[in-house]
Amino acid sequence: MAYNTASRKRILEFLKASRDKTVSAGDIERYLKEGHHEVNLSTIYRYLDRLSQDGTLIKYTDQGANQAVYQYVDDSHKCMEHLHLQCVECGRIMHLECGFMKEFTGHIQEHHGFTIQCCNSIIYGVCDKCKKKCGCVDEHHKEKCECGCNDH
């Protein structure tokens, strides 16, 4: 039986407050240090693994940083049944809770012989807020302006 410590409570509070994006163990460690709560990084990883195993968190591999990142699972979302969208600019996670998910996953299974694991699958792109912020229209022009596009 697991016990709740003050550190675990603070970690869980941080994860809940960050539920609309992914966070790393390093993000949690910085948060705890800022609050003057020193916790060993291996302790943070053990707790994150436990929360991932019990379904409280979804564990992803952050493609850019090649590290594990985590998202708190809100009880109202059925993350096993849909894909997730993540903005590469702001890091926000969106749940793709659309009616077409069964049709999409069924098509992939029937025509490609592949079963999608929705709970830890992310489609990367740029959200509307970030596109509006910089005027980006096209993801392919990310090299010339300050915001990463050349539409200015």
N, C-alpha and C positions, 0 to 999 in steps of 0.2 A: 504494500500500500504506500502510495506516495504522500509526502507531507508538503504542506504549503509553507514556504518561507517568505520573508519580506521581499527578498530578491525575486522570487518567482512571481509574487503579486505585482511587482513593478514591471517585470518583463511582460506579463500578460496585459497589464494596463497599456504599455507601449504598443504591443501588437494590436490591441483593440482600437487604439487611437489611430493606428496606421493601416487600418483594414482595407483602404482603397488603393494600396500600393504594396509592393514587395519590400521587405527589409532583410538585411543580412545580420549575421551574428555580430559583425563589427559595428553596425548601426546601433544595435542593442547595447553593446559594450560602451559606446560613446554616450548614449542616453543615460546609462547608469552612472558613468563617471561624472557627467555634468551634474547629476543629482547627488554627488559625493557618496555613491554606493559602489564600492569595488567588488566585482565578481569575476572570478576566473573565467576566461573565455571557454575553456573545456566544459565548465559547469553550464554555461549558456548553451553550448552545442548539445549537451546531454538533454537539457530541458526542451530544446527545440525538437530534437529527435523524438522525445516522448510525446510532445504535443502533435507532431506529425503522424505518429503511429496511432494516436487515439482519434484523429480526424479533426482536431482543433485547428490545425494549420495545414496548408498545402505547401509542399516543398517543391521548388522549381530549380532548374539550373539556369543561372543568369548567363546568357550566351556571351555578352560583352565582357564580363569580368571573370568568366569561367569559375563561378563560385555558387554555392547554394544560397538561395533567397527564399523567404517564407512569406505567406499571406495568411492572415487570420480569416477563418471561415465563419461568416455570419450565419446564424441558424436559418435565416430566411432564404439563403441561396442553396441550391442543390448542385454543388460543384461537380459531382460525379456525372451529371447529365448534360453539361454544356462546356463549351470552350471558353477561354478567357482572352481578352484583348488587352495588350499593354502598350501604352504610349512610350516610345523610346526617348521622348523629350522630357516629360515630367514624371514618368514612372507609374502613372495611375493605371490601375487594373479595372477593367470593366467585365461584367459577366454577360456572356452572349446567350441570354435566356430567351431565345426565339423559338417559335413554333417549328421552324425548319430543321432543328437539330436532329430529331429522329430520322427525318428524311435524309439529311446529310450523312449521318453516321451509318444509316442503313445502306445508302448508295456506296459509301466507301467499303463497307463489308461485302456487299453483294458483287460489286464490279471490280474490286481491287483486292479482295481477300484480306482486308486489314481492319483490325478493330482499334478504334481510337480510344485512348485513355484520357477522357475529358478532364478528369480531376487535376491533372498536372500538365495540361497542354495550353500553350499561349501562342497567339498570333500577334506578331509585333507590327506596329505602325505608328502613325501620328494622330493624336486626338484632335477634335475640332477646336478646342480651346487653344492648343499650341499652334495649330495652323493659323488661327485668327490673330494670335499674338504677334506673329512675325510675317503674316501675309503669305506663308508658304502655300503653294498649290500642288506642287509636284515633289515627291520624295526623292526623285532622281537628280535634283539640282542642289544638293546639300553642301557644296564646296565653297561658294563665293561670298555670301553675306555673313554677317555676325550671327544670325540665327541658324545658319546652316543651309539656307537656300539661296538662289541667285535671282529671285523674282523681283528684287528691289531696284 
